[in-house]
Amino acid sequence: MQVTIYHNPKCAKSRETLKLLETRGIKPNIIDYLKTPPSKSELAGLVKLLGIEPRALLRTKEPEYKQAGMADPKLSDTAILLAMTKHPKLMERPIVVAGSKAALGRPPENVLKILK
């Protein structure tokens, strides 16, 4: 089964999640999403796999959240997804995709449920 991690090497949780995968013998496809942000359609697919709304994937404490006006409750899902493509730091991390399942690595152990 192919495993992919949307990874930020500067994030402790992301590094812990990657290490957890590697200690289990999994060599994931690593996407540094800050350098290679997912497209709007890729983000929409990730949100669907995670079973959440786009707003739930936003990092509200990032400066870009306020700068981009993301607190506005009237923003559409499309606007939120587009903002995350423009400002990938807004995307919660790490996201691990295994086959047709996805999990947010917060805490890192969350990803274990999709690896079975």
N, C-alpha and C positions, 0 to 999 in steps of 0.2 A: 504494500500500500504506500502510495506517495504521500509524504508529509511535507507541508510547507509552513514556514513561520514568517510572519510579518514582524520584523525584528528592528529594534533600535539598540545598537550596541552600547549606547550611553545609559540605557535604562536598566537598573538592577533587576527588576522583575523579568524583563526580556532576557537578560543574560542567564538568570536562574532557570527560566523555562527552557532555553536552549540547552543548558547543561543537563537538565532533567531528561530531555529527549536523548541527548548523546550518551548519557550513562545507561540508557535503556537500549543502546545499540542502534538508535535511529539516527540516520544522517539526513536531516531535512534539507529541503530546498530553502535557502535563506534569502528573503527579500528584505533589503534595507529600504523600508518604505519611505524614509526621508529623502533618499537619493533617487528612488524609483517609485513614486507614489502610484497607488492603484487608480485606475480610471473610475469614473462615476459608475459605470456598469459593473466593474469588479467590486467596488465598495457595496453596491446594492446587493450583489450576490453574497458577499461576506455577511452583511446584515441579515439577509434571509437565512443563511446557514446558521448564524448565531441565534436566530429566533428573537431578535430585538428590533426596536425602532432605531432609525439612524441617530436620533438625538441621544440615545443611550450609549452610543459609541464615542461621544464627544468628551474630550478632556476639558472640563470647565475651568481649571485653574491655570491653563496656559494663557499668556498675554494675548495670543491671537484670538482667543475666544471672545474677549471683550472688544478687541480691535475690529473683528469681523462682524460684530453685532449678533453673535450667536445666541444670546440670552433671550432674544425676541421669541416669545412662544408662538407667534404667527408664522414663523419660517416654515416653509414646506420641506418635506423630506428631500426633494430635489435640491433645494437651496442648501440644505445641510450637507448633502453628499458632495455638491460642487465646492462648498467651502473646504471640505476635508481634502479634496483633490488639489485645491489651490494652497492650502495650509496643512500639510500632512501631520504636523505636530499636534493638530487637533484630534487625531485618531487615537483612541485608547489602544494600548499595546500590552503584551504581544498577542497576536491572533495566530492560532495554530489551526491549520486545515488538514484533516486526514480523511481522504476519500470524499464522501459526501457529508462529512460532519465538520463542525468548527467549534472552537472554544477559546475564550479569552483567558490568558494565563495570569489571572489575578484572583487568587494566588496561583503560582505555577502548577500546583497539583490539579487544578481544574482541567488541564489538558489530558490527564490520564483517562478520563471517562470516554474520550473519543478514540482512544488508541486500542480499544478492546475489539 
